[in-house]
Amino acid sequence: MNEDILADWKINRFIIADSVLHEDPGHLIILTDYKFWGAEETVDKLLAWCSKNKCKMQGMTLILPTDKLLTMFILEWSK
């Protein structure tokens, strides 16, 4: 039986990475739903959200510096 280790990545808009995968303080978010995040309206809204909340965005990843911002992100962007 072959387990798909990327199954969660395929069905979610984003993944919260384990802290061992990054050196920055805070939480690493990997944006996995390329169609959703690549839509012009979504990109504009996400960029405005990141600017307002002082999040660091690099490519398809975000660094959220606090637990509060992680909760806000989840509430805003979950399906």
Backbone torsions as a table, in degrees:
resi	resn	phi	psi	omega
1	MET	NA	125.1	179.1
2	ASN	-99.6	121.6	178.4
3	GLU	-91.9	132.4	178.0
4	ASP	-82.8	104.8	-176.6
5	ILE	-72.0	-13.4	178.4
6	LEU	-103.8	15.6	-176.8
7	ALA	-57.2	-44.4	178.9
8	ASP	-61.4	-36.1	-179.5
9	TRP	-65.5	-29.1	-175.8
10	LYS	-82.4	-21.0	-174.7
11	ILE	-111.7	-3.2	-178.2
12	ASN	-115.7	156.1	175.7
13	ARG	-73.2	-29.9	-178.6
14	PHE	-153.6	161.4	177.1
15	ILE	-126.6	138.9	173.0
16	ILE	-93.5	112.8	-175.2
17	ALA	-76.5	150.1	174.4
18	ASP	-63.1	147.4	-176.6
19	SER	-63.7	-20.7	178.5
20	VAL	-71.6	-11.4	-177.5
21	LEU	-91.0	-1.4	179.6
22	HIS	-149.5	158.1	-177.5
23	GLU	-99.9	-17.0	-178.3
24	ASP	-69.4	148.0	172.6
25	PRO	-69.8	148.4	179.5
26	GLY	103.5	-152.2	-173.4
27	HIS	-119.8	136.5	176.2
28	LEU	-97.8	123.5	176.9
29	ILE	-109.3	129.0	175.6
30	ILE	-107.3	121.0	-179.2
31	LEU	-82.7	111.4	-169.9
32	THR	-104.4	-20.3	-179.2
33	ASP	-92.3	89.2	-172.9
34	TYR	-61.5	-36.7	179.4
35	LYS	-65.2	-43.4	-179.8
36	PHE	-66.1	-53.0	-175.4
37	TRP	-71.2	-22.9	-179.5
38	GLY	-83.2	-11.2	178.8
39	ALA	-65.6	134.8	-174.4
40	GLU	-54.9	-42.6	-179.6
41	GLU	-64.2	-41.1	-179.9
42	THR	-67.6	-43.1	179.6
43	VAL	-59.4	-47.0	-179.8
44	ASP	-61.3	-43.2	-179.8
45	LYS	-66.2	-41.2	179.4
46	LEU	-66.2	-43.9	178.6
47	LEU	-60.7	-41.6	177.6
48	ALA	-65.1	-41.6	178.9
49	TRP	-62.1	-45.1	-179.9
50	CYS	-64.6	-41.6	179.1
51	SER	-63.2	-44.9	-179.4
52	LYS	-63.4	-37.3	-174.6
53	ASN	-101.7	8.2	175.9
54	LYS	56.0	47.6	176.6
55	CYS	-95.8	152.6	179.6
56	LYS	-98.3	119.3	179.9
57	MET	-113.2	129.7	176.2
58	GLN	-136.6	110.6	-178.7
59	GLY	59.5	-122.8	-178.9
60	MET	-101.7	29.4	177.1
61	THR	-130.7	154.6	175.0
62	LEU	-130.4	145.8	169.2
63	ILE	-112.5	118.3	177.4
64	LEU	-104.9	115.9	-170.3
65	PRO	-72.4	-17.2	-176.0
66	THR	-132.6	160.8	175.3
67	ASP	-63.7	-36.9	179.6
68	LYS	-60.8	-43.6	178.7
69	LEU	-67.4	-34.4	176.2
70	LEU	-62.0	-45.7	178.1
71	THR	-61.8	-44.1	178.5
72	MET	-60.8	-42.9	179.7
73	PHE	-62.1	-46.8	-179.6
74	ILE	-60.0	-45.1	-179.9
75	LEU	-65.0	-36.8	-178.3
76	GLU	-75.2	-38.6	-166.8
77	TRP	-113.0	-1.0	176.8
78	SER	-72.8	156.6	-179.2
79	LYS	-65.4	NA	NA
